[in-house]
Amino acid sequence: MAAAGPDGATKQPGGSGSAPGETAERASLVATLAGDASPDPEVLRRARQIALRLALPRPPRRNTRRRGPGEPLSVGWRGSSDDLDLDRTFDAVLATPYPRDEDVVVREFVRQRRAVVLLVDVSGSMRGERVRTAAATVGALAGEFVRDTLAVVAFASDATLMCGLGQPVVPRRLLEQMLHIPARGLTNVAFPLQVARDQLAGSALRERRVLLLSDCVHNAGPDPREFAARLPRLDVLVDTSDEHDLDLARDLARLGRGRVTPVRDHRQVAPAISRFFAD
């Protein structure tokens, strides 16, 4: 059945709209969006199962520093890199009569810490399996980003900061807190983008980025496009299993200098996230 937007337009479940619904409604950052009822034990069990399956592929363990996108650093050779820093190696060898392996200096790309803000849609259109997948995704990603600085924001028409940048992250607790939030209310995509910008403004880390998990059916608040353009990077994981707005998701990712990936179930989430963070 078609869903009516605030302007009288309709969107078919599984379809894509070309314009967001804009309203004058003001959003707030509230202490919690959670309801009083505890999540059903079966729902919690299912979400935990999904979270276990969402572990991102890890590189092979090595006796070298972790490498990846980042700044090229000159480090002592530990058996892998063959990009020789000739000047520094020459200086190190001249300084000792008995050079060791570590005196051979090579260049490696060492990934720096990142500031990451996860924005999770818990509005009425994200009920059922969708919200379980979203909660499990948060739990899994929180475990993967232990080396990084992470913030998590849940949103519907309002938003709540479940974990701020620099705060300790407990993946299992985040998953359970997400499942305490009833899927209800309208969807204001603009406001959590503002919250993410405020969070990143307090970080001194060079790499700062936002990941939006949503169906992008925006029907409350101002047009989110202008707020996406103010972020250093915005990637969008858009749930297309039911009603969704892929056009808006694409616009947000383009303006946020990131990527958009449609997913229909939890099995497609981990590969998509891996591609986002491989850059």
N, C-alpha and C positions, 0 to 999 in steps of 0.2 A: 504494500500500500504506500502511496506517495506521502511524503512528509511535508507539511506546509511550513515555509519559513516566515520570518517576521514581515517580509514585504509581499507575502501572498504567493510567492513562487513555490514550486514544488521540486523535490528531488526524489528520484526513484531509488529504492534500495539497490546498492551496487552501482549506481550511476555516478556521474561526475558533474559538478556544477561549475559555472564559469565565474561566479561572483559571490563573495561572502555576504552574509546577512549582517548589516551594520545597525546598531541601536545606540541609544544614548545611555544605556545602563552602565553604571560605574562599578568596577570590580574592586574587591578588597583582598588584602593578604590576611587571612584568618588563622587562628591558632590551630584549628583542625577541621577537616571536612568529614571526619569519621562519624559513623552512626553508633548507636548504643549496642547493637547486636554483634556478637562474635561471628566470624565467618564459619560457614558450615564446615565440619571436619573433612568431608569429602572434597569440597572445593579447595580447602587448604592443601590436602594431600595431592590433588591434581596440579595445583600451582607449583608445589615443590618438585614434582616430577618434571614439569616443563622446565623449571629453572635449572635442574641438573642437566637437561639436554641442551641447554643454551650456552654451555661453556664454550668460549671462543677458542679456535685453534691456537695452540701455543707453539712457538718456535722450539727447535731442539735445544736441550740444555747444553751449554758449552762452558768452558773454563775461561771465557772472555767476558768483557763487559757487554751488557745488553746493547744490541745495535738496532738501528731503525731510523726513520726519518728524524732529523735533528741537526745539530751542529757538528761539523767535522772536528774531531779532537785528536791531538797527537798523544799517543799512549804507548807504553812498552809492549813489545810483541809478545803475544801469548798463544801463538800457534795457528792463527786463522788469517788475519788480514795480510795482503801482499802489497798494499799501497804504502811504499816506503817513504818516510820523511827523511830525505837524505841529509839535509843540513843538521838536524837535531841528532840523527844517528852518528854523524861524523864527530860532533861535539862530545857526545856521550862516550864514544869509543876512545877518543883522545884523552879523556879525563881519567881513565882507569887502565892499568897494565893488563888486566885480565877481564876483558868484556864478557858479559853474560847475555843470555837471550833477551832479558828485559832492557838491555842497553840499545837494542835495535828498536828504533821508534817508528811506528806506523800510524797512518791516519784511519780512524774509524768514525763512522757516524753513530753517535751515542744519543739515543732518544732522551730528550729532556722531560721533566715532569709537566703534566698538562693540568689545566683547570677545566673541568667538564661539568656542565649543568644538564641534567636529564629532566625533561618536561613531559609529564605523563598525563594523558587525558583520562579523566574518570567521570565524564559527563554521562547523561542518560543514554546517548547513542553508543557508548562503549560497554554495554552490559554483557552478561553471559561469558562466553569463552573469550571474548575480546579483552575484558578487564582482567581475566585470569592470566592471559598471555602477557598483558602489559605489566602486571604485578610480578610475574615470573621473570620477565625481561629485566626489570629493575633489580630484582634479587641477584640475577646472574651477573649483570654488568657491575653492580656494586662490588662483587667478589673479584671481577677482572681488573677493576680500576684501583686496587688497593695502593698501588704505587703513585697514583695521581691524587689530585685534590678534587673531590666530588661534591656536588650539590644535587638534591632531588626535589622537584616541585610537582605536586599533584594539583590538577586544576579542573574546574568545570566552568561555572559562571564566576566563581571566585577562585582563589588559589591558596595553598598552604605550603610552607617551606618545611618539608619533612626532614631535611638534612642540609645544613648550610655548608658552604665551602670552608674547609679547615676543621669541621667537626668529625668526630669518630664515626665510622660507617660500620654497621652490623648488618650484612646482607639479609640474613634470615629475619631479623626484626623488621627491616624495611618491607620485605615481602608481606609479612603478616599485617603490618600497619596499612599497607595498600589494600589488602583484602577486607579491612574493617570499614573502608570507605564505600558507601553505597553509590552505585552508578546512577546518578540522577542530575537533573538540572540542564541548563543550556551550556553551550560551548563558547567560551571567550578565549580565542587563541592569542589575541593581542596582549592581554595582561600578563600571562606567564613569560612572554618574550621580554616584557619590561622588567619582570622580576629577575630573569636570567641576566639581563644587561647590568642590573644593579649588583648582582652577585659577582659578576666578572670584573666590574669596576674596582672592586677591592682586592683583586689578585695581581701580584707583581709578576706572575709567570708569563712567559712570552707566548706560549701556545694556549689559547683560550677558545673554547668551542661549546656549542649547544646542540643537543640531540632532542628532537621533538618526536614523541610517540603519540599518534593521534589519527583519527579518521578525517581531520581537518574540515569537519562540517561546522564552520564558524557561524554562529547565529546570535551572538551577543557582544556588545562592545564595538569599538572602532575597527577599521580595516587593519589587519595585522601586518600587511605588507611593509608599511613604513617602519614598523618596529623590527622586522626581520633585517632590514637594510642597515640597522644600527649595530648589529652583532658582528663580532669578528669572523665567526663562521657558524652557519646553521645547517645541520643535516636533518632530513625529515624521513622518518619511517612511517609510512601511511598505511593504515589497515584498510584493505579494500574488500574484506569479506562480506561487508554489507554496505549500508549507505556511507558515502565518502565523497570528498571533493579533491580529486587528483589535480585539477587545474590550479587550485589554490596552493596545494602542497608543492607543486612545481615552481610556482611564483615565489613562495617563501624560500625554497632552497636556492633558487637563482639569485634572489636579492641578498641572501645570506652567504653567498659564495660557497655553497655546499652542494650536496647531492640529495636526490630524493629516490627512495626505493619503495615500491608497493609490495606489501606482504599480505598473504591471505590466511596464514596460520603460523604457529610458533616455529615450525620447521624451517621457515625461510628467514627467521630473525637473525640467527647467529651469522650466517654468511653475509647478510647485508651489513651488520654492524662491523664485521671484520673489514669489509671494503671501505666503509666510512673512515675507520681509524688506521687504515694502511697508508693513507696520505700523509 
